Amino acid sequence: MTPIIFSTEGLPKAQQLDAWRGWFDTIFDLEVDGPRQGFSATSETWDFGGFGLTRVRAPKLRALRTASLIRRNPIDHWGVAFGYQRTLGETGKRGALDVPANTPYVASFGRPLISEREADERLQLYLPRDGFPELSAVLEAAEGRPLGGQMGQLLSEFIALMARTASALSNMDSEELQTAVRGMLLACVAPSVDHSVMADAPIAATRREVVRRLVDLHLNNPALGPDFLCREAGMSRSQLYRLFENEGGVAHYVQRRRLRRCFTELSRNAGGRSIAAIAEQLGFPDPSSFSRSFRREFGLTPRDVMYSRQSGAPVETALAKALVSETPNLHDLLRQIARD
C-alpha cells in the first residue's frame, strides 16, 4: 500500500507553514515560534478503507482544533495517537492534557483540542465513529487519558507495526483490518479477559515484533536469552515460548538472528576483522561450531561470504533465501483474528 505523502521540504521557507496549514485546512490550525523561519514537515497517510493511519514528522508546534473549526468541518472521528515527545494541551472533555513520550492517548475531533509538543514523529489512527460504534463508550471513557502500562505500550507497538508493514496489508479486506484494530483497541484501552481473547492474534504479532527488536538490539550481549527477554519485554516465560514455538524455540531464533548479523558483518567487513573475531563478538566462541551452523543456514562457508568478490560466491541469493521466512507476519495474523 502506497501512502499519500505531503511534504513542505521542497518549498521556500517563507511558504512552508502556510502550505502545512493548507494541508490540514478546516481540521487543525497551528501556532509556531518564528513562522517565517521555515517549517519543514512531512505527512504520510494510509487509507485502509474504513479507517486511516498517519505518520507526521514536524518541528515544534501547537495544534488546535477550535470550536470554529468544528463548525466549519464537523468531522468527529476518534484519534488514537502517540509520539516520541511529551504532549501537553487540553481536551474538550477532560481538560488538561499531559501525555508522556511513547504513550498513546485518545482524542475526539468532535470536541475542541489543543496539542503542544516539541519536534517529533507521531503516529495516529483515524477512526470514524460510524465505522466503530461499539468502541464509542470505551474511547469516550479514555479520552485525554494517557494509556500507560504494558497494554498501552503494546498499543503503541501495534500502531507502529501497522505503519512499518502497510505494504503487506494492501490486499486485505477492510473489514478484516477493522476487526483486528477493534479487538486491539478494546484489549488495550479497556483490558478484560474477553477483550484479550478478541485481540489474541494482533497482540501476539506485536509482542513478537517487540522481542525481535530487542534481540536485534542486543545480539552482542552474552546475557541475551529467555530471562533477559522476559525481563525487558515484560512477559512470562510461557508467553515468550508460545511466541516462538514455530521458530524452533527462543534459543534457535536468537541463534538465527546472530547468524544473520554475522553474514552481514562478514560481507561488509570494513574493519578487516577476522572471521573468528566477528563470530566471537556475536556469541560464537567455537570457530568450528560456528562454521557448521553458518553453512547449514546459508549453504555457504563464512570464508565464502568474507571473500565473495574474489570467490564469486552467490551471497545475495543465499541471504535472500534465508530471509524468506522473515517477511512480516502481521497480514496473516490479522486475517486469523478476523476469522475467529
Buried (B, 14 or more C-beta within 10 A) or exposed (E): BEBEEBBBEEBEEEBBBEBBBEBBEBBBBBEBEEBEEBBBBBBBBBBBEBBBBBBBBBBBBBBBBEEEBBEEBEBEBBBBBBBBBBBBBBBBBBEEBEBBEBBBBBBBBBBBBBBBBBEBEBBBBBBBBEBBEEBBEBBEEBBBBBBBEEBBBBBBBBBBBBBEBBEBBEEBEEEBBBBBBBBBBBBBBBBEEEBBEBBBBBBBBBBBBBBBEBBEEBBEEEEBEBEBBBEBBBBEEEBBBEBBEEBEBBEEBBBBBBBBBBBEBBBEBEEEBEBBEBBBBBBBEEBEEBBEBBEEBBBBBBBBBBBBEEBEBBBEEBBEEBEEEEEBBBBEBBBBBBEE
